[in-house]
Each structure stands twice: as C-alpha cells, then as structure tokens.
C-alpha cells in the first residue's frame, strides 16, 4: 500500500528519501514544494529529477482536492468551496476575509456521526475520517485559488475534529511547522461537540490553540434534546473538561451557542448559561442558527439575541454575536455537500 507523502513530518520524509537511496536534501526540497509552493503534482517540482519522480509515483500517494464548485457571497465576498477527494467523497471549506486576516474553515471528516439536531452535516451520517493531507489540501487549494495568504484556520466545518484525533494533531503540527505555511498555533481554533477524553488529551498536548465547545444548551436536558452526544458526556463533565483545558494551556475556552427561536433563547436559558460557566475564563459566541431545509428550527429574532447577550454581560461574561458570513451561499455546514452528493 502506498504511503501518504503529504501527511509526513520532515524527519519522516527524510527517512523515506534515504530508504529510496536518495540524498537527505531531497526531503527538504519535496517538503517545500508540497507545503510552501503548494504544488499540485510531482510534475510541477522543477528541481526534482525524473528518476526520483518515478520512485515517488510508485511508492507514495499525492493527495489533492478537485474543486467542484465555488460560491461567492454577494453580501461580504465569503467563498464556499466544495472539493472532491480521491475516492469521490465531497468536503466543504469556507474562505472569509476579516480585518485581522484571512480565515479558512475546514472539514475534518466526510460527513459526521454526532447527530446534532440543527446541523446539515450529520444528516447522512459519517462516510470516513479525513487524512491530515486532506485537511491541509483544503487550505492549500483555497490559497492557490484566491492567491491570498491564510492566517487563521478554524476546524469547524463538516465532522467532529476530536472524533478524528490523531489525524487532527498531525494536521495541526504540519500547518504550524515553520518550514511549511507556518501558521501560528494561536490562530488555530478546533471545535468539538464535547468528547471529554479527547478534550483532555488535547489539553495535555499543551498546544496554544483555541478550543471551542459546541454547547447550544445550558442544562443537561436542553443540551441532550439538541445534541445526542450529551447522553454519553453529561454537561457537567464537558464543562469540567473545559476547565481542565484552561488549567493546562492557559488558553481561554470559547463556547459556541446557536440561538434557536423558542428552543434555547429565553431569559431562563441565559441565566442557566451564566450559572454553568460562572468563574470559568471563557468567551461565549452567540450564533443565530442557520436555517436548514431538513430541520424546522428558526433563527432567534434580533431582539431576543440582544436580550440574551445583555443578560450574559450583566454577569460580566465575555460575549459576542457572531457575524454572519456567507448567509446567501448555503452558509451552514453540510448544505452544499448534500446538494451535490
């Protein structure tokens, strides 16, 4: 079975070159072509001899993503990409321009098995985990397409990143490697529904990335009605894991809270949320939920959103309402993939 060359660390690549009877410096050349120059094939690597290219073709797979479609928002210029992977699976990524730099939201799985009630990504279940190279390639393909540098990465697209833990960690180490794109760990956010043991593993890695917990309900009963994973990981255990993450890394945890009209946007919900996260160094990101055709959830009205925000601020909780990006281009995760699936 061929090895995945784009998922290799520099020292692994060096050993592979030596095993092929090549000089160690070839590893550095290859790494630069893959992770700095973002070459789409061995053919583009002009300083690599044909004899080595032939060996590479025989021994390694070279992962690339084919762009199926790109939607561009007329509102804010956000671009939503649909990529086809080598086995025909589709994944989505989003390119957003902010004043602090360009941000890309990538997928970590093809599909998802978490079953959150308000999300389009999970409707057809999980197809498979993505390789580190397939996560990287979403960023690389967008960089090639836009010809702009990506400075922020959010692993919050289709899939549950901590359900693909080992590949996620390798991806983070590659995208932040100083001989690659060298994106700062502080500019990387990883989202999770709350897989407690892997949240703790991530904390123990002591990487300076931001952990974002998809909370969406402030009591066990409310959260369980929206997120089946709450049956396995009770809300108190999940919040304790967030505390553990802060203790180990010193990084403030973000709580993602999608506001759904009449479901989790009342004054009682806000008060319960204050009680739940009180004393924890955190940031709450209120998200007006994206309507999904297959679900009957409606977005909270602006008045409800601002009242919810005010109640949190009264308790000195750091809170923002997320800017809606790309609302006119199937903004919710999983919508575009399902249309082309």
C-alpha positions in Angstrom: 0.0 0.0 0.0 1.3 3.4 -1.0 2.2 5.9 1.8 0.6 9.4 2.0 3.6 11.7 1.4 1.8 15.0 2.2 1.0 13.8 5.7 4.6 13.2 6.6 6.7 15.2 9.0 10.1 16.5 7.7 12.1 13.9 9.6 9.8 11.1 8.3 10.2 12.3 4.7 14.0 12.4 5.2 14.0 8.7 6.2 11.8 7.8 3.3 14.3 9.5 0.9 17.2 7.6 2.4 15.3 4.4 2.1 14.9 5.1 -1.6 18.7 5.7 -1.9 18.3 9.4 -2.3 20.2 12.2 -0.6 18.6 13.7 2.5 18.3 17.2 1.0 15.7 15.9 -1.4 13.3 15.7 1.6 13.6 19.4 2.2 13.0 20.2 -1.5 9.9 17.9 -1.5 8.6 19.4 1.7 8.9 22.9 0.3 7.2 22.0 -2.9 4.3 20.4 -1.0 3.8 22.8 1.9 5.2 26.2 0.7 4.9 26.3 -3.0 1.7 24.2 -2.8 2.5 22.1 -5.9 -0.4 20.0 -7.2 1.7 17.2 -8.6 5.3 15.9 -8.8 5.4 17.3 -12.3 5.5 20.8 -11.0 8.6 20.1 -9.0 11.2 21.5 -11.3 14.4 20.7 -9.3 13.4 17.1 -8.6 15.0 14.6 -11.1 12.7 12.4 -13.2 14.2 9.3 -11.7 13.1 10.4 -8.3 9.6 11.4 -9.5 9.2 7.9 -10.9 10.1 6.4 -7.5 7.7 8.8 -5.8 4.8 7.8 -8.1 5.5 4.2 -7.4 5.7 4.5 -3.6 3.5 7.4 -2.5 0.1 8.8 -3.0 -0.1 12.6 -3.6 -3.3 13.9 -2.2 -5.0 16.8 -4.0 -8.6 18.2 -3.9 -10.5 18.9 -7.1 -12.7 22.0 -6.9 -16.3 21.0 -7.8 -17.8 24.4 -7.3 -17.2 27.8 -5.6 -19.9 30.0 -4.3 -19.1 33.7 -3.7 -21.3 35.8 -1.4 -22.7 39.0 -2.9 -23.0 40.3 0.7 -19.5 40.0 2.0 -17.3 38.2 -0.5 -17.1 35.0 1.6 -16.3 32.0 -0.7 -17.6 28.5 -0.1 -15.7 25.7 -1.7 -16.9 22.1 -2.5 -14.0 19.7 -3.0 -14.0 16.2 -4.4 -11.4 13.9 -2.8 -9.6 11.0 -4.4 -12.3 8.4 -3.5 -15.2 10.7 -4.7 -16.2 11.9 -1.2 -17.1 15.6 -1.0 -16.0 18.1 1.7 -16.7 21.8 2.2 -14.5 24.7 3.2 -15.2 28.4 3.6 -12.8 31.3 3.0 -13.6 34.5 4.9 -11.9 37.9 4.9 -11.6 39.7 8.2 -9.7 42.9 9.2 -7.3 40.7 11.2 -6.5 38.4 8.2 -8.0 35.7 6.0 -9.6 32.8 7.8 -10.4 29.3 6.4 -12.9 27.0 8.0 -12.1 23.4 7.0 -13.8 20.0 7.4 -12.2 17.1 9.4 -14.5 14.3 8.2 -16.6 13.4 5.2 -20.0 13.5 6.9 -20.5 13.3 10.7 -21.9 10.8 13.2 -22.7 13.2 16.0 -26.3 13.7 15.1 -26.8 17.3 16.3 -30.4 18.2 15.5 -29.8 21.6 13.9 -26.9 20.6 11.6 -27.0 19.6 7.9 -23.5 17.9 8.1 -24.8 14.9 10.1 -28.0 14.0 8.2 -26.4 11.3 6.1 -24.0 10.1 8.8 -20.2 9.6 8.7 -18.5 8.4 5.5 -14.9 8.5 6.8 -12.2 10.4 8.6 -10.1 12.8 6.5 -6.3 12.3 6.3 -4.0 15.1 7.6 -3.1 15.8 3.9 -6.8 16.1 3.0 -7.3 18.8 5.7 -4.2 20.6 4.6 -5.2 20.4 0.9 -8.4 22.4 1.6 -6.3 25.3 2.8 -3.7 24.8 0.0 -6.4 24.7 -2.7 -8.0 27.9 -1.4 -4.7 29.6 -1.2 -4.0 28.7 -4.8 -7.4 29.8 -5.9 -7.5 33.1 -4.1 -3.8 33.8 -4.3 -4.1 35.2 -0.8 -2.3 34.1 2.4 -4.4 32.3 5.0 -3.5 33.4 8.5 -6.3 31.8 10.6 -7.7 28.2 10.5 -10.9 27.0 12.1 -11.5 23.3 12.2 -15.3 23.7 12.4 -16.7 22.5 9.1 -18.2 19.1 8.4 -17.3 16.5 11.0 -16.2 16.3 14.7 -12.5 17.0 14.8 -11.9 15.1 18.1 -13.5 12.0 16.5 -10.5 12.1 14.2 -8.0 12.9 16.9 -4.6 11.5 15.6 -5.1 12.9 12.1 -6.1 16.3 13.6 -3.0 16.5 15.7 -0.7 15.7 12.8 -2.6 18.3 10.6 -2.0 21.0 13.3 1.7 20.2 13.6 2.1 20.3 9.8 0.2 23.5 9.2 2.1 25.3 12.0 5.5 23.8 11.0 8.0 26.7 10.5 9.3 25.1 7.3 5.7 24.9 5.9 2.9 27.6 5.9 4.0 28.4 9.5 0.5 29.5 10.7 0.6 30.4 14.4 -1.0 27.9 16.8 -2.7 30.8 18.4 -4.5 31.4 15.1 -6.0 27.9 15.1 -9.4 27.0 16.6 -10.6 23.5 17.0 -14.3 22.9 17.6 -15.8 19.9 19.5 -19.2 18.6 20.5 -17.6 17.5 23.7 -15.7 14.2 23.5 -14.4 14.5 27.0 -11.4 12.1 27.0 -10.0 13.7 23.8 -10.6 17.2 25.1 -8.3 16.2 28.0 -5.8 14.6 25.6 -5.7 17.8 23.6 -5.2 19.8 26.8 -2.2 17.5 27.7 -0.6 18.3 24.3 -0.3 21.9 25.7 -0.6 23.4 22.2 -1.5 27.1 22.2 -4.6 26.6 20.1 -8.2 27.7 20.9 -10.7 25.1 22.0 -14.3 25.9 21.0 -17.1 23.8 22.6 -20.4 23.5 20.8 -22.6 23.9 23.8 -26.1 25.1 22.5 -27.9 24.2 25.7 -27.2 25.4 29.2 -28.8 22.4 31.1 -28.3 18.7 30.6 -31.9 18.2 29.5 -31.8 21.0 27.0 -28.4 20.0 25.5 -29.5 16.4 25.2 -32.6 17.4 23.2 -30.3 19.1 20.6 -27.1 17.0 20.8 -27.3 13.2 21.2 -23.6 13.2 22.4 -24.9 14.6 25.7 -26.2 11.2 26.5 -22.7 9.9 26.6 -21.0 13.0 28.0 -23.1 14.9 30.6 -22.8 18.7 30.5 -21.0 19.0 33.8 -18.3 16.6 32.7 -17.9 18.6 29.4 -17.6 21.9 31.2 -15.1 20.3 33.7 -13.0 19.3 30.7 -13.0 22.9 29.5 -11.7 24.0 32.9 -9.0 21.3 32.6 -8.1 22.7 29.2 -7.7 26.2 30.6 -5.6 24.9 33.5 -3.2 23.0 31.2 -2.9 25.6 28.4 -3.8 28.9 29.9 -6.0 29.4 26.8 -9.5 30.8 27.2 -12.1 28.4 26.0 -14.9 29.5 23.6 -18.4 28.3 24.0 -20.4 28.2 20.7 -24.1 28.7 21.4 -26.5 28.6 18.4 -29.7 30.5 19.3 -32.8 28.8 18.1 -36.2 30.6 18.4 -38.3 29.3 21.2 -35.9 26.5 22.0 -32.8 27.8 23.8 -33.1 31.6 23.6 -35.1 32.6 26.7 -34.1 34.6 29.7 -34.1 31.4 31.8 -31.7 29.9 29.2 -29.4 32.9 29.6 -29.5 32.6 33.4 -28.7 28.9 33.3 -25.8 29.6 31.0 -24.4 32.2 33.4 -24.6 29.6 36.2 -23.0 26.9 34.1 -19.9 28.8 33.0 -19.6 31.2 36.0 -16.0 31.5 37.2 -14.5 30.0 34.0 -12.2 32.0 31.9 -14.2 31.8 28.7 -15.8 33.6 25.7 -19.3 32.9 24.5 -20.0 33.1 20.8 -23.7 33.6 20.2 -24.7 32.2 16.7 -28.0 33.0 15.1 -28.7 29.4 13.8 -28.6 28.9 10.1 -31.9 27.5 8.9 -31.6 24.0 7.3 -34.2 22.7 4.9 -34.4 19.3 6.6 -35.0 20.8 10.0 -37.8 23.1 11.4 -35.6 25.3 13.6 -35.9 29.0 13.2 -33.4 31.7 13.9 -34.0 33.9 17.0 -35.1 37.4 16.2 -32.6 40.2 16.7 -34.3 41.5 19.8 -34.1 38.0 21.5 -30.4 37.7 20.5 -29.5 41.2 22.0 -31.5 40.5 25.2 -29.7 37.2 25.6 -26.4 39.0 25.2 -27.3 41.7 27.7 -28.2 39.1 30.4 -24.7 37.5 30.0 -22.9 40.8 30.0 -24.7 41.8 33.3 -22.9 38.8 34.8 -19.6 40.0 33.4 -19.4 37.2 30.9 -17.4 37.9 27.7 -19.8 37.5 24.8 -20.1 38.4 21.2 -22.7 37.7 18.5 -21.0 36.1 15.5 -21.0 38.0 12.3 -23.0 36.0 9.8 -20.7 35.3 6.8 -22.0 33.9 3.5 -25.6 33.6 4.5 -26.6 33.7 0.8 -24.4 30.8 -0.2 -25.5 27.8 1.8 -23.7 29.1 4.8 -24.5 26.2 7.2 -22.0 23.3 7.2 -23.1 20.4 5.1 -25.7 22.2 2.9 -23.6 22.4 -0.2 -22.2 18.9 0.1 -25.7 17.4 0.3 -26.9 19.3 -2.8 -24.1 17.8 -4.9 -24.0 14.4 -3.1 
